[in-house]
């Protein structure tokens, strides 16, 4: 966990925190969209689309919060 915080601190020092947050948001949007598409158009059950939707929402919210909390530490 310390290594992850060191990497995020490095990105923050280089001014790339906004880019990293938007990349994670894009990845979260794609995962959420894939989960909804699987749920609507494929017959794979409910577990896989639900997991993709939850992971997508987490990827949309958490990176921005993590960088905000990193500034206070």
mmCIF file of the N, C-alpha and C atoms, coordinates in Angstrom:
data_MODEL
# 
_entry.id   MODEL 
# 
loop_
_atom_site.group_PDB 
_atom_site.id 
_atom_site.type_symbol 
_atom_site.label_atom_id 
_atom_site.label_alt_id 
_atom_site.label_comp_id 
_atom_site.label_asym_id 
_atom_site.label_entity_id 
_atom_site.label_seq_id 
_atom_site.pdbx_PDB_ins_code 
_atom_site.Cartn_x 
_atom_site.Cartn_y 
_atom_site.Cartn_z 
_atom_site.occupancy 
_atom_site.B_iso_or_equiv 
_atom_site.pdbx_formal_charge 
_atom_site.auth_seq_id 
_atom_site.auth_comp_id 
_atom_site.auth_asym_id 
_atom_site.auth_atom_id 
_atom_site.pdbx_PDB_model_num 
ATOM 1   N N  . UNK A 1 1  ? 0.818   -1.183  0.000   1.00 0.00 ? 1  UNK A N  1 
ATOM 2   C CA . UNK A 1 1  ? 0.000   0.000   0.000   1.00 0.00 ? 1  UNK A CA 1 
ATOM 3   C C  . UNK A 1 1  ? 0.866   1.253   0.000   1.00 0.00 ? 1  UNK A C  1 
ATOM 4   N N  . UNK A 1 2  ? 1.996   1.187   0.683   1.00 0.00 ? 2  UNK A N  1 
ATOM 5   C CA . UNK A 1 2  ? 2.890   2.339   0.712   1.00 0.00 ? 2  UNK A CA 1 
ATOM 6   C C  . UNK A 1 2  ? 3.461   2.639   -0.671  1.00 0.00 ? 2  UNK A C  1 
ATOM 7   N N  . UNK A 1 3  ? 3.707   1.599   -1.455  1.00 0.00 ? 3  UNK A N  1 
ATOM 8   C CA . UNK A 1 3  ? 4.240   1.800   -2.798  1.00 0.00 ? 3  UNK A CA 1 
ATOM 9   C C  . UNK A 1 3  ? 3.215   2.517   -3.665  1.00 0.00 ? 3  UNK A C  1 
ATOM 10  N N  . UNK A 1 4  ? 1.951   2.146   -3.523  1.00 0.00 ? 4  UNK A N  1 
ATOM 11  C CA . UNK A 1 4  ? 0.897   2.796   -4.289  1.00 0.00 ? 4  UNK A CA 1 
ATOM 12  C C  . UNK A 1 4  ? 0.794   4.275   -3.920  1.00 0.00 ? 4  UNK A C  1 
ATOM 13  N N  . UNK A 1 5  ? 0.873   4.571   -2.647  1.00 0.00 ? 5  UNK A N  1 
ATOM 14  C CA . UNK A 1 5  ? 0.824   5.971   -2.220  1.00 0.00 ? 5  UNK A CA 1 
ATOM 15  C C  . UNK A 1 5  ? 2.048   6.742   -2.702  1.00 0.00 ? 5  UNK A C  1 
ATOM 16  N N  . UNK A 1 6  ? 3.222   6.084   -2.746  1.00 0.00 ? 6  UNK A N  1 
ATOM 17  C CA . UNK A 1 6  ? 4.420   6.737   -3.275  1.00 0.00 ? 6  UNK A CA 1 
ATOM 18  C C  . UNK A 1 6  ? 4.266   7.057   -4.762  1.00 0.00 ? 6  UNK A C  1 
ATOM 19  N N  . UNK A 1 7  ? 3.682   6.132   -5.510  1.00 0.00 ? 7  UNK A N  1 
ATOM 20  C CA . UNK A 1 7  ? 3.473   6.356   -6.936  1.00 0.00 ? 7  UNK A CA 1 
ATOM 21  C C  . UNK A 1 7  ? 2.478   7.488   -7.156  1.00 0.00 ? 7  UNK A C  1 
ATOM 22  N N  . UNK A 1 8  ? 1.393   7.489   -6.381  1.00 0.00 ? 8  UNK A N  1 
ATOM 23  C CA . UNK A 1 8  ? 0.408   8.558   -6.502  1.00 0.00 ? 8  UNK A CA 1 
ATOM 24  C C  . UNK A 1 8  ? 0.995   9.902   -6.102  1.00 0.00 ? 8  UNK A C  1 
ATOM 25  N N  . UNK A 1 9  ? 1.860   9.902   -5.108  1.00 0.00 ? 9  UNK A N  1 
ATOM 26  C CA . UNK A 1 9  ? 2.533   11.134  -4.707  1.00 0.00 ? 9  UNK A CA 1 
ATOM 27  C C  . UNK A 1 9  ? 3.461   11.630  -5.814  1.00 0.00 ? 9  UNK A C  1 
ATOM 28  N N  . UNK A 1 10 ? 4.133   10.709  -6.498  1.00 0.00 ? 10 UNK A N  1 
ATOM 29  C CA . UNK A 1 10 ? 4.992   11.075  -7.622  1.00 0.00 ? 10 UNK A CA 1 
ATOM 30  C C  . UNK A 1 10 ? 4.177   11.697  -8.746  1.00 0.00 ? 10 UNK A C  1 
ATOM 31  N N  . UNK A 1 11 ? 3.026   11.082  -9.080  1.00 0.00 ? 11 UNK A N  1 
ATOM 32  C CA . UNK A 1 11 ? 2.153   11.653  -10.107 1.00 0.00 ? 11 UNK A CA 1 
ATOM 33  C C  . UNK A 1 11 ? 1.668   13.038  -9.698  1.00 0.00 ? 11 UNK A C  1 
ATOM 34  N N  . UNK A 1 12 ? 1.354   13.190  -8.428  1.00 0.00 ? 12 UNK A N  1 
ATOM 35  C CA . UNK A 1 12 ? 0.886   14.480  -7.936  1.00 0.00 ? 12 UNK A CA 1 
ATOM 36  C C  . UNK A 1 12 ? 1.992   15.527  -8.026  1.00 0.00 ? 12 UNK A C  1 
ATOM 37  N N  . UNK A 1 13 ? 3.214   15.160  -7.688  1.00 0.00 ? 13 UNK A N  1 
ATOM 38  C CA . UNK A 1 13 ? 4.342   16.090  -7.773  1.00 0.00 ? 13 UNK A CA 1 
ATOM 39  C C  . UNK A 1 13 ? 4.636   16.507  -9.210  1.00 0.00 ? 13 UNK A C  1 
ATOM 40  N N  . UNK A 1 14 ? 4.439   15.580  -10.150 1.00 0.00 ? 14 UNK A N  1 
ATOM 41  C CA . UNK A 1 14 ? 4.690   15.878  -11.556 1.00 0.00 ? 14 UNK A CA 1 
ATOM 42  C C  . UNK A 1 14 ? 3.534   16.631  -12.210 1.00 0.00 ? 14 UNK A C  1 
ATOM 43  N N  . UNK A 1 15 ? 2.430   16.772  -11.499 1.00 0.00 ? 15 UNK A N  1 
ATOM 44  C CA . UNK A 1 15 ? 1.275   17.464  -12.050 1.00 0.00 ? 15 UNK A CA 1 
ATOM 45  C C  . UNK A 1 15 ? 0.422   16.597  -12.947 1.00 0.00 ? 15 UNK A C  1 
ATOM 46  N N  . UNK A 1 16 ? 0.576   15.293  -12.857 1.00 0.00 ? 16 UNK A N  1 
ATOM 47  C CA . UNK A 1 16 ? -0.179  14.369  -13.698 1.00 0.00 ? 16 UNK A CA 1 
ATOM 48  C C  . UNK A 1 16 ? -1.374  13.764  -12.978 1.00 0.00 ? 16 UNK A C  1 
ATOM 49  N N  . UNK A 1 17 ? -1.733  14.295  -11.822 1.00 0.00 ? 17 UNK A N  1 
ATOM 50  C CA . UNK A 1 17 ? -2.823  13.702  -11.072 1.00 0.00 ? 17 UNK A CA 1 
ATOM 51  C C  . UNK A 1 17 ? -4.150  13.827  -11.807 1.00 0.00 ? 17 UNK A C  1 
ATOM 52  N N  . UNK A 1 18 ? -4.372  14.922  -12.501 1.00 0.00 ? 18 UNK A N  1 
ATOM 53  C CA . UNK A 1 18 ? -5.606  15.085  -13.263 1.00 0.00 ? 18 UNK A CA 1 
ATOM 54  C C  . UNK A 1 18 ? -5.715  14.096  -14.407 1.00 0.00 ? 18 UNK A C  1 
ATOM 55  N N  . UNK A 1 19 ? -4.596  13.831  -15.063 1.00 0.00 ? 19 UNK A N  1 
ATOM 56  C CA . UNK A 1 19 ? -4.586  12.871  -16.170 1.00 0.00 ? 19 UNK A CA 1 
ATOM 57  C C  . UNK A 1 19 ? -4.887  11.461  -15.658 1.00 0.00 ? 19 UNK A C  1 
ATOM 58  N N  . UNK A 1 20 ? -4.276  11.093  -14.559 1.00 0.00 ? 20 UNK A N  1 
ATOM 59  C CA . UNK A 1 20 ? -4.481  9.758   -14.000 1.00 0.00 ? 20 UNK A CA 1 
ATOM 60  C C  . UNK A 1 20 ? -5.923  9.587   -13.540 1.00 0.00 ? 20 UNK A C  1 
ATOM 61  N N  . UNK A 1 21 ? -6.473  10.620  -12.906 1.00 0.00 ? 21 UNK A N  1 
ATOM 62  C CA . UNK A 1 21 ? -7.861  10.545  -12.447 1.00 0.00 ? 21 UNK A CA 1 
ATOM 63  C C  . UNK A 1 21 ? -8.803  10.392  -13.631 1.00 0.00 ? 21 UNK A C  1 
ATOM 64  N N  . UNK A 1 22 ? -8.572  11.140  -14.698 1.00 0.00 ? 22 UNK A N  1 
ATOM 65  C CA . UNK A 1 22 ? -9.456  11.023  -15.862 1.00 0.00 ? 22 UNK A CA 1 
ATOM 66  C C  . UNK A 1 22 ? -9.292  9.693   -16.586 1.00 0.00 ? 22 UNK A C  1 
ATOM 67  N N  . UNK A 1 23 ? -8.105  9.118   -16.581 1.00 0.00 ? 23 UNK A N  1 
ATOM 68  C CA . UNK A 1 23 ? -7.933  7.788   -17.174 1.00 0.00 ? 23 UNK A CA 1 
ATOM 69  C C  . UNK A 1 23 ? -8.714  6.737   -16.388 1.00 0.00 ? 23 UNK A C  1 
ATOM 70  N N  . UNK A 1 24 ? -8.657  6.824   -15.050 1.00 0.00 ? 24 UNK A N  1 
ATOM 71  C CA . UNK A 1 24 ? -9.438  5.898   -14.236 1.00 0.00 ? 24 UNK A CA 1 
ATOM 72  C C  . UNK A 1 24 ? -10.935 6.133   -14.410 1.00 0.00 ? 24 UNK A C  1 
ATOM 73  N N  . UNK A 1 25 ? -11.349 7.393   -14.544 1.00 0.00 ? 25 UNK A N  1 
ATOM 74  C CA . UNK A 1 25 ? -12.765 7.674   -14.779 1.00 0.00 ? 25 UNK A CA 1 
ATOM 75  C C  . UNK A 1 25 ? -13.227 7.107   -16.113 1.00 0.00 ? 25 UNK A C  1 
ATOM 76  N N  . UNK A 1 26 ? -12.383 7.233   -17.136 1.00 0.00 ? 26 UNK A N  1 
ATOM 77  C CA . UNK A 1 26 ? -12.720 6.670   -18.444 1.00 0.00 ? 26 UNK A CA 1 
ATOM 78  C C  . UNK A 1 26 ? -12.827 5.146   -18.361 1.00 0.00 ? 26 UNK A C  1 
ATOM 79  N N  . UNK A 1 27 ? -11.884 4.528   -17.668 1.00 0.00 ? 27 UNK A N  1 
ATOM 80  C CA . UNK A 1 27 ? -11.925 3.084   -17.485 1.00 0.00 ? 27 UNK A CA 1 
ATOM 81  C C  . UNK A 1 27 ? -13.170 2.666   -16.701 1.00 0.00 ? 27 UNK A C  1 
ATOM 82  N N  . UNK A 1 28 ? -13.544 3.442   -15.685 1.00 0.00 ? 28 UNK A N  1 
ATOM 83  C CA . UNK A 1 28 ? -14.746 3.157   -14.915 1.00 0.00 ? 28 UNK A CA 1 
ATOM 84  C C  . UNK A 1 28 ? -15.999 3.311   -15.744 1.00 0.00 ? 28 UNK A C  1 
ATOM 85  N N  . UNK A 1 29 ? -16.034 4.323   -16.605 1.00 0.00 ? 29 UNK A N  1 
ATOM 86  C CA . UNK A 1 29 ? -17.190 4.516   -17.480 1.00 0.00 ? 29 UNK A CA 1 
ATOM 87  C C  . UNK A 1 29 ? -17.333 3.354   -18.456 1.00 0.00 ? 29 UNK A C  1 
ATOM 88  N N  . UNK A 1 30 ? -16.218 2.910   -19.011 1.00 0.00 ? 30 UNK A N  1 
ATOM 89  C CA . UNK A 1 30 ? -16.251 1.789   -19.953 1.00 0.00 ? 30 UNK A CA 1 
ATOM 90  C C  . UNK A 1 30 ? -16.694 0.508   -19.244 1.00 0.00 ? 30 UNK A C  1 
ATOM 91  N N  . UNK A 1 31 ? -16.211 0.282   -18.024 1.00 0.00 ? 31 UNK A N  1 
ATOM 92  C CA . UNK A 1 31 ? -16.613 -0.913  -17.270 1.00 0.00 ? 31 UNK A CA 1 
ATOM 93  C C  . UNK A 1 31 ? -18.093 -0.862  -16.926 1.00 0.00 ? 31 UNK A C  1 
ATOM 94  N N  . UNK A 1 32 ? -18.599 0.303   -16.532 1.00 0.00 ? 32 UNK A N  1 
ATOM 95  C CA . UNK A 1 32 ? -20.019 0.434   -16.231 1.00 0.00 ? 32 UNK A CA 1 
ATOM 96  C C  . UNK A 1 32 ? -20.861 0.224   -17.479 1.00 0.00 ? 32 UNK A C  1 
ATOM 97  N N  . UNK A 1 33 ? -20.431 0.808   -18.572 1.00 0.00 ? 33 UNK A N  1 
ATOM 98  C CA . UNK A 1 33 ? -21.152 0.644   -19.830 1.00 0.00 ? 33 UNK A CA 1 
ATOM 99  C C  . UNK A 1 33 ? -21.139 -0.810  -20.292 1.00 0.00 ? 33 UNK A C  1 
ATOM 100 N N  . UNK A 1 34 ? -20.014 -1.491  -20.115 1.00 0.00 ? 34 UNK A N  1 
ATOM 101 C CA . UNK A 1 34 ? -19.929 -2.911  -20.478 1.00 0.00 ? 34 UNK A CA 1 
ATOM 102 C C  . UNK A 1 34 ? -20.844 -3.745  -19.598 1.00 0.00 ? 34 UNK A C  1 
ATOM 103 N N  . UNK A 1 35 ? -20.921 -3.424  -18.306 1.00 0.00 ? 35 UNK A N  1 
ATOM 104 C CA . UNK A 1 35 ? -21.808 -4.152  -17.407 1.00 0.00 ? 35 UNK A CA 1 
ATOM 105 C C  . UNK A 1 35 ? -23.266 -3.978  -17.782 1.00 0.00 ? 35 UNK A C  1 
ATOM 106 N N  . UNK A 1 36 ? -23.649 -2.754  -18.112 1.00 0.00 ? 36 UNK A N  1 
ATOM 107 C CA . UNK A 1 36 ? -25.034 -2.495  -18.520 1.00 0.00 ? 36 UNK A CA 1 
ATOM 108 C C  . UNK A 1 36 ? -25.332 -3.192  -19.840 1.00 0.00 ? 36 UNK A C  1 
ATOM 109 N N  . UNK A 1 37 ? -24.382 -3.158  -20.771 1.00 0.00 ? 37 UNK A N  1 
ATOM 110 C CA . UNK A 1 37 ? -24.584 -3.816  -22.067 1.00 0.00 ? 37 UNK A CA 1 
ATOM 111 C C  . UNK A 1 37 ? -24.700 -5.329  -21.899 1.00 0.00 ? 37 UNK A C  1 
ATOM 112 N N  . UNK A 1 38 ? -23.875 -5.915  -21.048 1.00 0.00 ? 38 UNK A N  1 
ATOM 113 C CA . UNK A 1 38 ? -23.996 -7.354  -20.805 1.00 0.00 ? 38 UNK A CA 1 
ATOM 114 C C  . UNK A 1 38 ? -25.326 -7.696  -20.164 1.00 0.00 ? 38 UNK A C  1 
ATOM 115 N N  . UNK A 1 39 ? -25.776 -6.864  -19.261 1.00 0.00 ? 39 UNK A N  1 
ATOM 116 C CA . UNK A 1 39 ? -27.029 -7.108  -18.573 1.00 0.00 ? 39 UNK A CA 1 
ATOM 117 C C  . UNK A 1 39 ? -28.217 -7.021  -19.536 1.00 0.00 ? 39 UNK A C  1 
ATOM 118 N N  . UNK A 1 40 ? -28.153 -6.067  -20.479 1.00 0.00 ? 40 UNK A N  1 
ATOM 119 C CA . UNK A 1 40 ? -29.274 -5.863  -21.389 1.00 0.00 ? 40 UNK A CA 1 
ATOM 120 C C  . UNK A 1 40 ? -29.250 -6.788  -22.594 1.00 0.00 ? 40 UNK A C  1 
ATOM 121 N N  . UNK A 1 41 ? -28.075 -7.064  -23.133 1.00 0.00 ? 41 UNK A N  1 
ATOM 122 C CA . UNK A 1 41 ? -28.012 -7.721  -24.432 1.00 0.00 ? 41 UNK A CA 1 
ATOM 123 C C  . UNK A 1 41 ? -27.459 -9.136  -24.422 1.00 0.00 ? 41 UNK A C  1 
ATOM 124 N N  . UNK A 1 42 ? -26.939 -9.620  -23.312 1.00 0.00 ? 42 UNK A N  1 
ATOM 125 C CA . UNK A 1 42 ? -26.362 -10.961 -23.275 1.00 0.00 ? 42 UNK A CA 1 
ATOM 126 C C  . UNK A 1 42 ? -27.056 -11.783 -22.196 1.00 0.00 ? 42 UNK A C  1 
ATOM 127 N N  . UNK A 1 43 ? -26.965 -13.059 -22.357 1.00 0.00 ? 43 UNK A N  1 
ATOM 128 C CA . UNK A 1 43 ? -27.581 -13.967 -21.389 1.00 0.00 ? 43 UNK A CA 1 
ATOM 129 C C  . UNK A 1 43 ? -26.467 -14.600 -20.547 1.00 0.00 ? 43 UNK A C  1 
ATOM 130 N N  . UNK A 1 44 ? -25.845 -13.791 -19.685 1.00 0.00 ? 44 UNK A N  1 
ATOM 131 C CA . UNK A 1 44 ? -24.753 -14.289 -18.853 1.00 0.00 ? 44 UNK A CA 1 
ATOM 132 C C  . UNK A 1 44 ? -25.117 -14.300 -17.374 1.00 0.00 ? 44 UNK A C  1 
ATOM 133 N N  . UNK A 1 45 ? -26.355 -14.015 -17.067 1.00 0.00 ? 45 UNK A N  1 
ATOM 134 C CA . UNK A 1 45 ? -26.752 -13.963 -15.667 1.00 0.00 ? 45 UNK A CA 1 
ATOM 135 C C  . UNK A 1 45 ? -26.651 -12.544 -15.145 1.00 0.00 ? 45 UNK A C  1 
ATOM 136 N N  . UNK A 1 46 ? -26.683 -12.421 -13.841 1.00 0.00 ? 46 UNK A N  1 
ATOM 137 C CA . UNK A 1 46 ? -26.665 -11.096 -13.241 1.00 0.00 ? 46 UNK A CA 1 
ATOM 138 C C  . UNK A 1 46 ? -25.364 -10.795 -12.509 1.00 0.00 ? 46 UNK A C  1 
ATOM 139 N N  . UNK A 1 47 ? -24.598 -11.820 -12.169 1.00 0.00 ? 47 UNK A N  1 
ATOM 140 C CA . UNK A 1 47 ? -23.406 -11.620 -11.349 1.00 0.00 ? 47 UNK A CA 1 
ATOM 141 C C  . UNK A 1 47 ? -22.317 -10.840 -12.083 1.00 0.00 ? 47 UNK A C  1 
ATOM 142 N N  . UNK A 1 48 ? -21.992 -11.237 -13.282 1.00 0.00 ? 48 UNK A N  1 
ATOM 143 C CA . UNK A 1 48 ? -20.908 -10.586 -14.027 1.00 0.00 ? 48 UNK A CA 1 
ATOM 144 C C  . UNK A 1 48 ? -21.244 -9.130  -14.357 1.00 0.00 ? 48 UNK A C  1 
ATOM 145 N N  . UNK A 1 49 ? -22.440 -8.827  -14.874 1.00 0.00 ? 49 UNK A N  1 
ATOM 146 C CA . UNK A 1 49 ? -22.751 -7.404  -15.101 1.00 0.00 ? 49 UNK A CA 1 
ATOM 147 C C  . UNK A 1 49 ? -22.783 -6.584  -13.818 1.00 0.00 ? 49 UNK A C  1 
ATOM 148 N N  . UNK A 1 50 ? -23.276 -7.152  -12.732 1.00 0.00 ? 50 UNK A N  1 
ATOM 149 C CA . UNK A 1 50 ? -23.321 -6.418  -11.464 1.00 0.00 ? 50 UNK A CA 1 
ATOM 150 C C  . UNK A 1 50 ? -21.911 -6.104  -10.970 1.00 0.00 ? 50 UNK A C  1 
ATOM 151 N N  . UNK A 1 51 ? -21.006 -7.058  -11.096 1.00 0.00 ? 51 UNK A N  1 
ATOM 152 C CA . UNK A 1 51 ? -19.617 -6.831  -10.670 1.00 0.00 ? 51 UNK A CA 1 
ATOM 153 C C  . UNK A 1 51 ? -18.968 -5.757  -11.535 1.00 0.00 ? 51 UNK A C  1 
ATOM 154 N N  . UNK A 1 52 ? -19.210 -5.794  -12.837 1.00 0.00 ? 52 UNK A N  1 
ATOM 155 C CA . UNK A 1 52 ? -18.646 -4.770  -13.725 1.00 0.00 ? 52 UNK A CA 1 
ATOM 156 C C  . UNK A 1 52 ? -19.204 -3.390  -13.410 1.00 0.00 ? 52 UNK A C  1 
ATOM 157 N N  . UNK A 1 53 ? -20.492 -3.307  -13.117 1.00 0.00 ? 53 UNK A N  1 
ATOM 158 C CA . UNK A 1 53 ? -21.094 -2.017  -12.789 1.00 0.00 ? 53 UNK A CA 1 
ATOM 159 C C  . UNK A 1 53 ? -20.528 -1.479  -11.479 1.00 0.00 ? 53 UNK A C  1 
ATOM 160 N N  . UNK A 1 54 ? -20.387 -2.332  -10.476 1.00 0.00 ? 54 UNK A N  1 
ATOM 161 C CA . UNK A 1 54 ? -19.841 -1.901  -9.182  1.00 0.00 ? 54 UNK A CA 1 
ATOM 162 C C  . UNK A 1 54 ? -18.386 -1.459  -9.324  1.00 0.00 ? 54 UNK A C  1 
ATOM 163 N N  . UNK A 1 55 ? -17.581 -2.230  -10.053 1.00 0.00 ? 55 UNK A N  1 
ATOM 164 C CA . UNK A 1 55 ? -16.178 -1.853  -10.269 1.00 0.00 ? 55 UNK A CA 1 
ATOM 165 C C  . UNK A 1 55 ? -16.098 -0.542  -11.046 1.00 0.00 ? 55 UNK A C  1 
ATOM 166 N N  . UNK A 1 56 ? -16.965 -0.367  -12.031 1.00 0.00 ? 56 UNK A N  1 
ATOM 167 C CA . UNK A 1 56 ? -16.978 0.876   -12.807 1.00 0.00 ? 56 UNK A CA 1 
ATOM 168 C C  . UNK A 1 56 ? -17.312 2.078   -11.952 1.00 0.00 ? 56 UNK A C  1 
ATOM 169 N N  . UNK A 1 57 ? -18.296 1.947   -11.071 1.00 0.00 ? 57 UNK A N  1 
ATOM 170 C CA . UNK A 1 57 ? -18.664 3.067   -10.201 1.00 0.00 ? 57 UNK A CA 1 
ATOM 171 C C  . UNK A 1 57 ? -17.532 3.377   -9.227  1.00 0.00 ? 57 UNK A C  1 
ATOM 172 N N  . UNK A 1 58 ? -16.888 2.343   -8.724  1.00 0.00 ? 58 UNK A N  1 
ATOM 173 C CA . UNK A 1 58 ? -15.747 2.564   -7.823  1.00 0.00 ? 58 UNK A CA 1 
ATOM 174 C C  . UNK A 1 58 ? -14.623 3.286   -8.548  1.00 0.00 ? 58 UNK A C  1 
ATOM 175 N N  . UNK A 1 59 ? -14.348 2.880   -9.789  1.00 0.00 ? 59 UNK A N  1 
ATOM 176 C CA . UNK A 1 59 ? -13.292 3.543   -10.557 1.00 0.00 ? 59 UNK A CA 1 
ATOM 177 C C  . UNK A 1 59 ? -13.659 4.971   -10.948 1.00 0.00 ? 59 UNK A C  1 
ATOM 178 N N  . UNK A 1 60 ? -14.940 5.274   -10.994 1.00 0.00 ? 60 UNK A N  1 
ATOM 179 C CA . UNK A 1 60 ? -15.355 6.638   -11.282 1.00 0.00 ? 60 UNK A CA 1 
ATOM 180 C C  . UNK A 1 60 ? -15.142 7.563   -10.087 1.00 0.00 ? 60 UNK A C  1 
ATOM 181 N N  . UNK A 1 61 ? -15.287 7.047   -8.875  1.00 0.00 ? 61 UNK A N  1 
ATOM 182 C CA . UNK A 1 61 ? -15.301 7.900   -7.689  1.00 0.00 ? 61 UNK A CA 1 
ATOM 183 C C  . UNK A 1 61 ? -13.974 7.899   -6.933  1.00 0.00 ? 61 UNK A C  1 
ATOM 184 N N  . UNK A 1 62 ? -13.396 6.744   -6.708  1.00 0.00 ? 62 UNK A N  1 
ATOM 185 C CA . UNK A 1 62 ? -12.274 6.608   -5.774  1.00 0.00 ? 62 UNK A CA 1 
ATOM 186 C C  . UNK A 1 62 ? -10.998 7.340   -6.192  1.00 0.00 ? 62 UNK A C  1 
ATOM 187 N N  . UNK A 1 63 ? -10.552 7.320   -7.444  1.00 0.00 ? 63 UNK A N  1 
ATOM 188 C CA . UNK A 1 63 ? -9.281  7.991   -7.760  1.00 0.00 ? 63 UNK A CA 1 
ATOM 189 C C  . UNK A 1 63 ? -9.274  9.478   -7.439  1.00 0.00 ? 63 UNK A C  1 
ATOM 190 N N  . UNK A 1 64 ? -10.352 10.170  -7.719  1.00 0.00 ? 64 UNK A N  1 
ATOM 191 C CA . UNK A 1 64 ? -10.412 11.588  -7.389  1.00 0.00 ? 64 UNK A CA 1 
ATOM 192 C C  . UNK A 1 64 ? -10.349 11.823  -5.895  1.00 0.00 ? 64 UNK A C  1 
ATOM 193 N N  . UNK A 1 65 ? -11.050 10.994  -5.132  1.00 0.00 ? 65 UNK A N  1 
ATOM 194 C CA . UNK A 1 65 ? -11.014 11.124  -3.679  1.00 0.00 ? 65 UNK A CA 1 
ATOM 195 C C  . UNK A 1 65 ? -9.634  10.798  -3.128  1.00 0.00 ? 65 UNK A C  1 
ATOM 196 N N  . UNK A 1 66 ? -8.976  9.808   -3.728  1.00 0.00 ? 66 UNK A N  1 
ATOM 197 C CA . UNK A 1 66 ? -7.660  9.410   -3.259  1.00 0.00 ? 66 UNK A CA 1 
ATOM 198 C C  . UNK A 1 66 ? -6.646  10.532  -3.439  1.00 0.00 ? 66 UNK A C  1 
ATOM 199 N N  . UNK A 1 67 ? -6.684  11.209  -4.582  1.00 0.00 ? 67 UNK A N  1 
ATOM 200 C CA . UNK A 1 67 ? -5.751  12.318  -4.793  1.00 0.00 ? 67 UNK A CA 1 
ATOM 201 C C  . UNK A 1 67 ? -6.080  13.501  -3.885  1.00 0.00 ? 67 UNK A C  1 
ATOM 202 N N  . UNK A 1 68 ? -7.364  13.727  -3.622  1.00 0.00 ? 68 UNK A N  1 
ATOM 203 C CA . UNK A 1 68 ? -7.735  14.804  -2.702  1.00 0.00 ? 68 UNK A CA 1 
ATOM 204 C C  . UNK A 1 68 ? -7.254  14.510  -1.299  1.00 0.00 ? 68 UNK A C  1 
ATOM 205 N N  . UNK A 1 69 ? -7.399  13.265  -0.852  1.00 0.00 ? 69 UNK A N  1 
ATOM 206 C CA . UNK A 1 69 ? -6.930  12.893  0.488   1.00 0.00 ? 69 UNK A CA 1 
ATOM 207 C C  . UNK A 1 69 ? -5.414  12.892  0.571   1.00 0.00 ? 69 UNK A C  1 
ATOM 208 N N  . UNK A 1 70 ? -4.747  12.596  -0.549  1.00 0.00 ? 70 UNK A N  1 
ATOM 209 C CA . UNK A 1 70 ? -3.289  12.569  -0.572  1.00 0.00 ? 70 UNK A CA 1 
ATOM 210 C C  . UNK A 1 70 ? -2.717  13.973  -0.379  1.00 0.00 ? 70 UNK A C  1 
ATOM 211 N N  . UNK A 1 71 ? -3.451  14.996  -0.809  1.00 0.00 ? 71 UNK A N  1 
ATOM 212 C CA . UNK A 1 71 ? -2.966  16.359  -0.633  1.00 0.00 ? 71 UNK A CA 1 
ATOM 213 C C  . UNK A 1 71 ? -2.948  16.755  0.841   1.00 0.00 ? 71 UNK A C  1 
ATOM 214 N N  . UNK A 1 72 ? -3.846  16.196  1.653   1.00 0.00 ? 72 UNK A N  1 
ATOM 215 C CA . UNK A 1 72 ? -3.906  16.537  3.068   1.00 0.00 ? 72 UNK A CA 1 
ATOM 216 C C  . UNK A 1 72 ? -2.867  15.809  3.884   1.00 0.00 ? 72 UNK A C  1 
ATOM 217 N N  . UNK A 1 73 ? -2.386  14.672  3.376   1.00 0.00 ? 73 UNK A N  1 
ATOM 218 C CA . UNK A 1 73 ? -1.413  13.868  4.143   1.00 0.00 ? 73 UNK A CA 1 
ATOM 219 C C  . UNK A 1 73 ? -0.022  14.363  3.977   1.00 0.00 ? 73 UNK A C  1 
# 
